């Protein structure tokens, strides 16, 4: 965000901006229903039809819930690879439409794996798309590379331009001690003592060079407080590494959400084919829930392909990226060996859960990537939409586990979302005992507690355009606190682009800290202050929603229409 404040001194205004993390997707607010898309598959992986509401049972944290709504969705067999029957036509000579968005996770896929994936994807585009199918190419780091088309040559060229863009090393932030993102998650997020002890042992083997103390080697001396500096250093490094990994995962979720919103406007049946080695999603249940909800409401099936292929890792293989002068401690090596499987499962969880929750498939542990693409570019022939009314949580909202099962065991496999975020009733959710800033972003009403004006400027770009929301705020209605002879206030801005279904396609948040002298306050009260939020979005029609909140909880909001031409 940039601020235009010609009448204020630099030390009087501080401006910061960062990606906005949207609140959990709001389900049918009027009825407060949690919706589940459920696919039942037989032993051959084919979807099972002909079931009724009485065949299902929903368990919320183990407690049976009444099914409040039920419907069946039957897709044309021509849109699915589950059947070998010839594709029927919806009109003479025209096959039913199928839109597949090829989502490549170039943020986490190593260059070697990405090259193999590209070869398989090109083969699929050339030989496996079939009649009535169109595809788009989307990169997690860049957005839409090629819009939906049936042009195989164009799709092949777009796939060939993909490159790996990792933002965090799998070996962590430093070589000794080498704390991987997964180990950092276990230490900082899951409070796993074995992960901490493994890193601590390695820390004590590291060589330290202190220009003021050339004898310092191995264990660092205790500080005056008696706190072991090695323990403190390990926890600090783990916390920093996990924060970096967490932000990386949030960016990945945002990319998937944007891709779902783009796909929601495509014709025919819709498949998002996620190609990724996975990423850490622990402690990000709300973000996972939002992605699942967005896909269900947009009628999108998420199928996932593990870019690692046939997964195999030698015991202690991830130790190769680090080094110490005295070798790896036994406990460090043992930890690496014991967590090989759990680390892979943690990376795969996001693909497995999004696929299962939207009725899709997860193709993994196989080097037949061409076959994987062909198998996944399909939607299930039959799916069931179930809904129930959740209990309101006392206090803040929290993630609750779900299980959907058949009332009569038939040996079939049930795919459904693993959980949801239950609504809370905490009075702390809103500054006025009602609504929070996050809630207000998803509303449509106009608030005038803080008078604001909003302008918009759109500049075309590669794949996505840049939309600048220019926000002007009147200060006359704001109350300023007195601190050290200054008049202080903080303004929080959120700008968002929402599609026709109410999904957030792009959003950004910024803060403006005002610490004004008396004469500056007088000038700005007369002129107001302005700021700009820059958002990137693919072509389409959007509702631009701007919300401004001050430190006292007052809000102002405005809506406007934004159209990004192709």
Beta strands, then each sheet from edge to edge (+ up, - down):
strand 1: 2-4
strand 2: 13-19
strand 3: 33-41
strand 4: 56-60
strand 5: 63-65
strand 6: 69-74
strand 7: 89-91
strand 8: 94-95
strand 9: 98-104
strand 10: 133-139
strand 11: 143-149
strand 12: 269-276
strand 13: 300-306
strand 14: 362-363
strand 15: 382-389
strand 16: 398-406
strand 17: 413-415
strand 18: 419-422
strand 19: 452-459
strand 20: 465-473
strand 21: 481-483
strand 22: 486-498
strand 23: 504-516
strand 24: 529-537
strand 25: 540-550
strand 26: 555-564
sheet 1: 1+ 24- 20+ 19-
sheet 2: 2+ 23- 22+ 21-
sheet 3: 2+ 23- 22+ 25- 26+
sheet 4: 6+ 15- 3+ 17-
sheet 5: 5+ 4- 16+ 18-
sheet 6: 7+ 8-
sheet 7: 11+ 10- 9- 12- 13- 14-
end
